[in-house]
Structure formats: structure tokens, C-alpha cells
Amino acid sequence: MDSLSVLLKINQAPDYPIGDYLFYWEETENFSLNEVLNKFKEKGFEALGHHSLFNKGYTESIWWFGFQLENELDAGNMVILSPAGAAIKEAILFTFDENDSLINEQVSGFLYSGNKRAMNSRLNSYELLIPPNSIYTYLLRVDSRGLNTYIPFFLDEPRSYWEYEISRTAFFGSVAGVLMLAFFFGLSLWIFFREKVYLTFSGYLICCLALILEEDGFLFLWVYGDFFGSLSSIVIPFFSLMMSVLLLNFINQFFGENKSKVWNVSKLYMLINYFFAILIMGSLFIALGSKVNKMISWTALFISICNMVIVLAMTVLQFRSKGKIAYYLALANAILIFGFSNYVLNIQGVTDWHPLYPNGLVVGSLVNVFLLTIGIIHRYYIIRNEKEELSLEVLQQERKLSKSIIQAQEKERQRIAKDLHDDLGGLLAITKLQVEFMMLGPKKYNPRLDETHKLLEIACKDIRYIAHELMPREVEDKSLKEMVSEILDMVGSQDIIKITYEIADLPKLQLEIKINLFRIIKELLNNIIKHAEATEAQVNIFLNNHRQKLNLVVSDNGKGIPRDIIDNPENGLGLVNLANRVNYLKGKISFESNERGTKVSIEVPVGTGLT
């Protein structure tokens, strides 16, 4: 190989096809730098054979790359070389002048923190400054032993380089922002619902984010590169494994299969996954050798693909029972499997086929995360709708129960009122009449007989009052206003409490609405008389909202209702009855109570109950 035949002439172009002028050599035993230079000069290197990519999969070798640059300008010229591999431990660039003298040495790779690298950037980049009309030779020594050798090479003019870096940073910054929003969305759902599926989803998102950023060098640049660069050797296998494990858990929890017998049996398989995750972390601190590290990394990636295939199979098995959502998740997981498998095959050196840009890992993960996020949102709305339907069903059952209880109470009230009025009332009336006949007789005045007559009058009056309370007479014919007015006047006439009321002209209501409203008012009055120790009470009934709702407001100046009874109405039987009747009428009830009195507001829809 004539050295001039490998010269790449640089001028003011924005970028250069470095792959066409790049040569490589595998170092199988230790060579000195001069020996390597001589080997390059003596055509001992092989042509890259690709316009930019070097890829030999996982190896345990040191790799050398050589190229020559000629500056065609009459002034100094600078270009930036970027061997953009994510798994480069150490990359040393040696610069030789036209006399083959070593004039510069620059280092990069994840073993060096950002400020010790040739350029503090996400890539392993080097600034190459060439004097006017000069030819320089460059040798790059790359150490990726135990890791993959997937290394794209780029040679750019500085402005072009930084423009590309800015656009790349903006893109991955946006990706990171979107994934973090999805992460916090999942975390919020977990905090709100306390369902593991949302926490698992959030963990899955973090793993995907770590993989996407690491693959392009941004995780190294933004997170750990300045203090723990060697993490780069395990980020891809570790987060690939954890991503697939969390995806497996997510699908189980999403479909509610985490309590099935199959899931219990697979716990052993999950333990194997966690064991390898721990082993990967341990390889950072224990010198296992490049062969062992290579095996661990390869096994982790292989298990990751197996986990994803299991996820896809589990999703397919849900087609019949889960329907469309299972088809949707199968599509999401199939895209991830395709992209991730293509990525693994690339870094293993099996293929250089790149159907997805920038690579299968980034595209597959992003599309999968996007589709799964939509699936999570869909699941949230489905669960919310199911809970609303369940709440509605419970409410309907409660109303049915309330109706049964109320109907039973009304039936019993009618029976008791009829027995009191017809039987006991009639018996008392006959007895009173007998006493009156006795008082009209010729016998001497008997004060006991007169007292008995008075007691019988009181008993008859009380019987009529009780019977009226239980079931007002002519309830079907009377309006609610008449019924309420009668009972309020009757209570007021007993001088127990001063009652004022204002009742609007109400249209005719359905019988059960009218009876239940009457019972509600009676219950409120009874509570005031028995418990409130009030001297005054006020009742207001009116229609609002275009006569579609009836409002009932009952207030008093009593001692108020204890807060524990308001908060726990089941502690007070009267409030339970009130709640049952209001619930039966599909109404709302509220309490305002303090030491100065109580105000009870009830709103009942009666638009469909007007006749």
C-alpha cells in the first residue's frame, strides 16, 4: 500500500468520508508504538470496508486504526475525529508528523472523566490541528476488551460538528423531557391509586431513558461521566435486563395475572434475572476478566430478548379475553422486540443492517414507551369508568334497599294508623259515649266520672293526632303544602316550640315523592323537639331551577348537632332515616350546625315527579 493512496485531503468541507480512508489491525500480542506505525506504513492494516462503521462484535482484543490527513490549505486547518462507540474503555490517539515523529497524544474513553478526555463531550472526540500544506499520520489504539466494538467513525469541520451536537442534544433533551413527564405521570397514578402496575411502569420508563441516553453518550455526559466513568461498561446490559424484567412484571400486573399459578411458577425465572443483574453490578468491583465480563454481558442481553419474547407471548395469550387492548400491547411489544433485537445483533457484529434510525434500541424503546403510555392512560380511563359504573350500581342498590325499607315502613304506618283509628279509636269513642250517657243520667254528680270523660277526650285527641302523624288523612288528595301546614299548625298549637313557615305554591307531586318529603319534614321536627332544646324553628319550601328542583330548609336556634354524629350519621338513627329517604328521592342533604343552632338544607329533583 502506497502511503499516498490513503491520504484524505482536507480543506473547508463540513465533513469527510473517513471510513473510505481508515484501516484497522487487531493486536494479538504486545507491540511497541513504532512497530505498529511501521506495520501501518508497510500495508499491514486492513481497509475498514464500510463508509463509517467498524463492528467486530464482542472481542478480547486491542484494535488499532490508522489514517493520514493532508491539509490542502495555506493556513492551519482543524477537524474533529469522533470514534463514537459507547463501549470504549480507552482510546488513545497518536499524532505523527511528516517525519514520523510523535508530536501529540490524546486520550478518551469511559475510563477517563470528562475533563481528562481530549474533548469533554458525549463522544470520544479529538481535535486534529494540521499545519498548512502538511501531511499527518494518526494511529488510534482502542481498548474494548470484553465489550462490543460497535464504533461509527466521523470526521467533521468544527462548526459542522457542534451544529450536529446541538441538534442532537436538543433531540435527546426533548426525549428525556417527554420520558420524565411520562415517569411522573405513572408515579402520580401510583401515589393516587396505590397499584403496583403504575410504579412498575415508572421503573420501566427510567430503564428505557437510561438505555436511550447511554447509547448516544448523554447519560455519561450528563449523569455519571465526571465521577464514575466505568459505569459505562455495565449500563447497557444492566438496564436492558432490568427493562425487560420490569416489562414482564408490567404486563403481568396490567392483565392482572400476577396472582396466577403460572406467575408463581415463574418466580424462579425472575430470580435468575435478578441474579444476573446483581452479577453485572458486581463486575464493576470484582476483577472477573474480559472473558467473564463478555459472557455476562452477552447473557444479560440474551435473557433480555427472551423476556421480551415471553412478554409478547403473554400478550398474545390475552387476545381472546382482553380483546383490542391485548392486540394493541402486542404491537407495542413487537416493535420493541424488533428494534432491540436488531440493536443486539448490530453490537454483536452479526449484521450491519440498520432499518431504524438512529438505531433499533432508541426507536424501539421510544415507540414502545409511547404506545404503553397510551395503554396506561386507556387503562386509567377504563378503571375510572368501571368504578363509576360500580358506584352507580351500588347507588342504585342502595336506592332499591331504601325504597324497600321506606315502603315497608309506610305499609306498617298505614296498618298501625288504621288500627289506631278504626279499632282503638272506635273503642275509645264508644267508651266516651257511654260515659257521656252516664253523666246525663239522674244520678248525683260524680267528679271521678267527669275526670274520666276528660281523660277519654284527651285520649281520643291523642289517637287522632298519632294516626294523623302516621298517615295523614286524604293523603292522595291533599297537596304537600296542605299536609305540611296541618302538621306544623298542630305542633305549634301544643306550645312546645314556636314554629314559623313559608311554603310556596307547589304543583301536584307524585304520591311517593309527596309522602317521603312529608316524612322528612316530620323527622326533622321530631329531632328538633327531642334533641335540639330549641325555642324556635323555621321551615321553608320552594322550587327553583325552572321548577325542576324542590328545596327544603329547616332551621332552629337549638344547641346544634354534635360533629361526630354529622360525620358518622349511622350513630344517629334519625339521620340514617333522613339519608335513606333523601337518597331514595335522588336528592342532596347538607348540615350547618354550631352552638347557635342548626340548618338542614335538602334539594330534591322533582321535574319528573310533577303531574
Sequence and secondary structure as in RCSB ss.txt:
>XXXX:A:sequence
MDSLSVLLKINQAPDYPIGDYLFYWEETENFSLNEVLNKFKEKGFEALGHHSLFNKGYTESIWWFGFQLENELDA
GNMVILSPAGAAIKEAILFTFDENDSLINEQVSGFLYSGNKRAMNSRLNSYELLIPPNSIYTYLLRVDSRGLNTY
IPFFLDEPRSYWEYEISRTAFFGSVAGVLMLAFFFGLSLWIFFREKVYLTFSGYLICCLALILEEDGFLFLWVYG
DFFGSLSSIVIPFFSLMMSVLLLNFINQFFGENKSKVWNVSKLYMLINYFFAILIMGSLFIALGSKVNKMISWTA
LFISICNMVIVLAMTVLQFRSKGKIAYYLALANAILIFGFSNYVLNIQGVTDWHPLYPNGLVVGSLVNVFLLTIG
IIHRYYIIRNEKEELSLEVLQQERKLSKSIIQAQEKERQRIAKDLHDDLGGLLAITKLQVEFMMLGPKKYNPRLD
ETHKLLEIACKDIRYIAHELMPREVEDKSLKEMVSEILDMVGSQDIIKITYEIADLPKLQLEIKINLFRIIKELL
NNIIKHAEATEAQVNIFLNNHRQKLNLVVSDNGKGIPRDIIDNPENGLGLVNLANRVNYLKGKISFESNERGTKV
SIEVPVGTGLT
>XXXX:A:secstr
  GGGGEEEESS SEE GGGG EEEEE S   HHHHHHHHHTT SEE  SSSEE   B SSEEEEEEEEEE SSS
 EEEEEEE  TT SEEEEEEE TT  EEEEEEESTTS GGGSSS SSS  EEEEE TT EEEEEEEEE TTSB  
EEEEEE HHHHHHHHHHHHHHHHHHHHHHHHHHHHHHHHHHHH  HHHHHHHHHHHHHHHHHHHHTTHHIIIIIT
TT GGGHHHHHHHHHHHHHHHHHHHHHHHTT TTSHHHHHTHHHHHHHHHHHHHHHHTTTS   HHHHHHHHHHH
HHHHHHHHHHHHHHHHTTHHHHTHHHHHHHHHHHHHHHHHHHHHHHHTTS     SSS HHHHHHHHHHHHHHHH
HHHHHHHHHHHHHHHHHHHHHHHHHHHHHHHHHHHHHHHHHHHIIIIIIHHHHHHHHHHHHHHHHSSS   HHHH
HHHHHHHHHHHHHHHHHHHHS TTTTTS HHHHHHHHHHHHHTTTSSEEEEEE     B HHHHHHHHHHHHHHH
HHIIIII  SEEEEEEEEETTTTEEEEEEEE SS   HHHHH GGGSHHHHHHHHHHHHTT EEEEEEETTEEEE
EEEEE GGGB 
